[in-house]
Amino acid sequence: MGVITRPIRPNDADTVAALAAALSAHEGEPPPPFDAEIVRRWAFGADPRFSGVIAERNGVAVGYALWHDGFHVGRGTPGLFLMDLFVVPSARRRGVGGTLMEAVTEAAREREGTWVVWQVHPDNREAMAFYRRVGGRRYGAADFEMLIEDPDDGGFR
């Protein structure tokens, strides 16, 4: 049986959190503070902030992708910010990642989007090669973040 993708559902929250932890481990990072409760609150609560899909083979989750909506002033169009895309090691190089990217681009089209943008850990050469194979391109942007909940980070007060 092939791989299917479907929208995440509230009862997938534990699986989504586990896949996010697996992605962090793959990148040499500790698990993020992203548990099932957070998934249910922010993907399915009163004011959803992200969406996603799960890839399954024979009813078992083998990957996922999460995104949130955005708008590109320079293009004048909506699009998606891809937050995470991960395929379990045993399912890699079997079309799962491509199937997930197809689901992400379809979600962008459904929202009248014309673009998808994402970040890749700088040491993840496998992911960079994959994104190039599916049509992604690097562009000259610098990443910044401001943690507004930490008063010691020098951010706006």
Protein Blocks (a to p, Z undefined) as FASTA:
>chain_A
ZZddddddfklmmmmmmmmmmmmmmnopacddddfklmmmmmmmmbdcbdcddddeehia
fbdcdddddddfknopacdddfbdcddfklgonommmmmmmmmmmmmmmnopabdcdddd
fklmmlmmmmmmnopacdddddddddfklmknopaZZ
